[in-house]
């Protein structure tokens, strides 16, 4: 499924919530705040892009692959990395090449 994701897959969902299931009982939400085209050449006909998600500062998610869920996109796994903190909370980035 990741191979089919494009920048245009996520752009309509800016400002929307995505869920990560941490275990059978705990689920947290992140908001998609940015969907950015990255410079450089395309890979296999796909434009390189990044996604930035944000969540409250209640606890830090370490970098790793997480199981995401979204009402329109379904279930999928992506690797996210914490990239900083601002007044709204913790920021995480996923890069697609």
WORA-V529951 format. One record per residue. RES is the residue in three letters. PSI is psi in whole degrees, -180 to 180 (NA if undefined). Layout:
res->RES psi->PSI
res->RES psi->PSI
This chain:
res->UNK psi->-39
res->UNK psi->-33
res->UNK psi->-24
res->UNK psi->-11
res->UNK psi->135
res->UNK psi->169
res->UNK psi->-41
res->UNK psi->-19
res->UNK psi->-39
res->UNK psi->-28
res->UNK psi->-42
res->UNK psi->-12
res->UNK psi->14
res->UNK psi->136
res->UNK psi->-1
res->UNK psi->160
res->UNK psi->140
res->UNK psi->144
res->UNK psi->148
res->UNK psi->127
res->UNK psi->115
res->UNK psi->-32
res->UNK psi->-169
res->UNK psi->-27
res->UNK psi->-18
res->UNK psi->126
res->UNK psi->138
res->UNK psi->162
res->UNK psi->145
res->UNK psi->150
res->UNK psi->134
res->UNK psi->113
res->UNK psi->-21
res->UNK psi->146
res->UNK psi->107
res->UNK psi->135
res->UNK psi->135
res->UNK psi->150
res->UNK psi->176
res->UNK psi->-180
res->UNK psi->158
res->UNK psi->156
res->UNK psi->122
res->UNK psi->37
res->UNK psi->5
res->UNK psi->133
res->UNK psi->137
res->UNK psi->139
res->UNK psi->164
res->UNK psi->155
res->UNK psi->141
res->UNK psi->128
res->UNK psi->155
res->UNK psi->147
res->UNK psi->164
res->UNK psi->164
res->UNK psi->17
res->UNK psi->-36
res->UNK psi->153
res->UNK psi->129
res->UNK psi->122
res->UNK psi->158
res->UNK psi->131
res->UNK psi->-180
res->UNK psi->132
res->UNK psi->148
res->UNK psi->107
res->UNK psi->153
res->UNK psi->141
res->UNK psi->141
res->UNK psi->-34
res->UNK psi->-31
res->UNK psi->-14
res->UNK psi->-154
res->UNK psi->139
res->UNK psi->164
res->UNK psi->136
res->UNK psi->155
res->UNK psi->123
res->UNK psi->153
res->UNK psi->132
res->UNK psi->134
res->UNK psi->-2
res->UNK psi->179
res->UNK psi->141
res->UNK psi->-170
res->UNK psi->-20
res->UNK psi->-17
res->UNK psi->-158
res->UNK psi->142
res->UNK psi->141
res->UNK psi->146
res->UNK psi->143
res->UNK psi->132
res->UNK psi->133
res->UNK psi->121
res->UNK psi->NA
